[in-house]
Amino acid sequence: MTILLKVTGLTKQFAEKVVVDDIDFTLKENTSTALIGPNGAGKTTTLSMLTGLLKPTSGSVKMQNGEVRDNIGFLPQYPQFHPWLSAIEFTEMAAKLNGVPAKSAKKDAQKTLEFVGLGNDLNKKIATFSGGMKQRLGISQAIVHKPKLLLLDEPVSALDPVGRREVLDLLKGLQQETTILYSTHILNDAEEMTDQLLFLRDGKLVEQGTLREVRQRFDELHYVVEFSSEEEAKHFTDQYEPKGKVKGCFVYIAIIDEGPSMQQLLKYLSDTPYKIRKVERQTASLEEIFMKVAKRI
Ligand SMILES: Nc1ncnc2c1ncn2[C@@H]1O[C@H](COP(=O)(O)OP(=O)(O)OP(=O)(O)O)[C@@H](O)[C@H]1O
């Protein structure tokens, strides 16, 4: 896959404080990358340096075949809209500002608004828009000029679950045509839409890779067996090796080097007199992994 953007040694220092500390990553074409990390980790500062809004203290941001500036669309965390403009006027203005020729700006704005689901609201004033509609308008101003790279700062965090779903589906559709880098606090979303994860903590990139790779490094895989009573759960644990941990009616058995296999466990259980309610192989959610990365020294 072709590399679209290469970030090397990117650093930002405000007075004495280094808030982005020597980070390296690449973005491949037509992939989506989630930038995650606790409050103050440096996500917005990183995105601001990529957009050119902030000058890096050191390091470089290089785009394959072109200038970053000419090839990005950006949705800030708190986009500013002119409430007295209509959706089409605002998007047309954004198109012109981003270099779309005046004669096609209106048509492109209309097509983009239709794409983001605002086709019936072209002439409505932004002042009347809901949060979800504004976010879709924000996305339309970021993509109207068909940028190669779309940068989004917390695109769904301010939305309710319905709005989040709509915007997320919209972004998934966009992924076919552009490369996306977005920051988020909502880890379920990152879990759903990401080819690459970048974990920032105290300005440092402490983890990166695909969801699968990060999972493999952090996940403590285990089986959960639900018994019909705590007594049975304890009795089972006394007999069975490797020893599980008992919590009420549940026993948690760690999977180490792929052992024991589910078949071995089920076979063992079927030869016992216990009433088993459920046997499951569990993986940690991204949220749990995030907590581990965030707390790791
Ligand atoms: N202009 C500035 N001058 C001084 N310090 C700044 C400036 N902008 C940001 N910072 C500091 O840099 C650190 C990183 O901030 P940044 O907004 O990039 O974090 P973030 O990961 O986006 O956080 P959040 O999730 O809360 O939005 C914070 O400690 C912040 O106070």
The ligand as a Tripos MOL2 file, in Angstrom:
@<TRIPOS>MOLECULE
LIG
   31    33     1     0     0
SMALL
NO_CHARGES

@<TRIPOS>ATOM
      1 N1         -0.9190   27.2620   23.0150 N.pl3     1 LIG1
      2 C1         -0.5300   26.5380   24.0740 C.ar      1 LIG1
      3 N2          0.3360   27.0310   24.9860 N.ar      1 LIG1
      4 C2          0.7470   26.2760   26.0260 C.ar      1 LIG1
      5 N3          0.3400   25.0150   26.2690 N.ar      1 LIG1
      6 C3         -0.5110   24.4700   25.3870 C.ar      1 LIG1
      7 C4         -0.9960   25.1830   24.2500 C.ar      1 LIG1
      8 N4         -1.8340   24.3630   23.5510 N.ar      1 LIG1
      9 C5         -1.8830   23.2010   24.2380 C.ar      1 LIG1
     10 N5         -1.0890   23.2440   25.3270 N.ar      1 LIG1
     11 C6         -0.8780   22.1630   26.2950 C.3       1 LIG1
     12 O1         -0.4160   21.0410   25.5860 O.3       1 LIG1
     13 C7         -0.9170   19.8470   26.1610 C.3       1 LIG1
     14 C8         -1.5760   19.0110   25.0840 C.3       1 LIG1
     15 O2         -2.7920   19.6470   24.6770 O.3       1 LIG1
     16 P1         -3.7060   19.0920   23.5000 P.3       1 LIG1
     17 O3         -4.8830   20.0070   23.3930 O.co2     1 LIG1
     18 O4         -2.8880   18.8480   22.2980 O.co2     1 LIG1
     19 O5         -4.1460   17.6890   24.1260 O.3       1 LIG1
     20 P2         -5.3290   16.7140   23.6720 P.3       1 LIG1
     21 O6         -4.7290   15.3290   23.6930 O.co2     1 LIG1
     22 O7         -5.9320   17.1740   22.4100 O.co2     1 LIG1
     23 O8         -6.3450   16.8770   24.8780 O.3       1 LIG1
     24 P3         -7.9570   16.7810   24.9090 P.3       1 LIG1
     25 O9         -8.2600   15.3210   24.7760 O.co2     1 LIG1
     26 O10        -8.2670   17.2870   26.2730 O.co2     1 LIG1
     27 O11        -8.4910   17.6270   23.7990 O.co2     1 LIG1
     28 C9         -1.8390   20.2460   27.2800 C.3       1 LIG1
     29 O12        -1.1420   20.1380   28.4970 O.3       1 LIG1
     30 C10        -2.1580   21.6990   26.9660 C.3       1 LIG1
     31 O13        -2.3870   22.4240   28.1420 O.3       1 LIG1
@<TRIPOS>BOND
     1     1     2 1
     2     2     3 ar
     3     2     7 ar
     4     3     4 ar
     5     4     5 ar
     6     5     6 ar
     7     6     7 ar
     8     6    10 ar
     9     7     8 ar
    10     8     9 ar
    11     9    10 ar
    12    10    11 1
    13    11    12 1
    14    11    30 1
    15    12    13 1
    16    13    14 1
    17    13    28 1
    18    14    15 1
    19    15    16 1
    20    16    17 2
    21    16    18 1
    22    16    19 1
    23    19    20 1
    24    20    21 2
    25    20    22 1
    26    20    23 1
    27    23    24 1
    28    24    25 2
    29    24    26 1
    30    24    27 1
    31    28    29 1
    32    28    30 1
    33    30    31 1
@<TRIPOS>SUBSTRUCTURE
     1 LIG1         1 GROUP 0 **** ****
